[in-house]
Amino acid sequence: MLVAFSVTPIGSGEAVGDLVAEAVRVVRASGLPNRTDAMFTTIEGEWDECFAVVKEAVEAVAKGGHRVSLSLKADVRPGVTGALTAKVEHIERALRE
């Protein structure tokens, strides 16, 4: 499964990058395949391991404030692996044609 999520601290001011970096640190330490862009971090793994990482990332951001906004989107496809890169590779091939 792929899980794309974004965690945003609320009430900690306009500069949230350092707190968001703590969430990304959790993701990278998880060992799951991942990709971070300007809006979301996407991870790939099994249901329980993905949601454990999301929970830990939210908890890391929450240490900097009392409230956290979480946006999440999941692509649940049991037995599929490598989708994190395969989907992008497919689009890139289509663009070259």
Phi, psi and omega in degrees: 000150172252137175231117175258128181214159178223130176244133182228122175289141179246133178088014180248015180096183183282325182276103183248001186302320181294322178289321177296324178300327178295323176295317179294324177301317178299314181300312182294326178288342183292334183085354177286147172303136184208161176211134178243133173234193185294339185244326186218160166246133180245134177236158179230132178175197177277160184312302186297319182289323178296313183287335173294320178292317178301315180299315181295323178295318177297316180297323179295318179291323182297338178297339180265004181183184184259349186220140180225135173263133180238124171248135186215140174221135183232143173247103186265107180223087183306137176084352180268130175232160179080007183292334181303320179262326185298321181297317180291318178300321178299314180297318180297320177297316180298324180290332179283341184280000000 
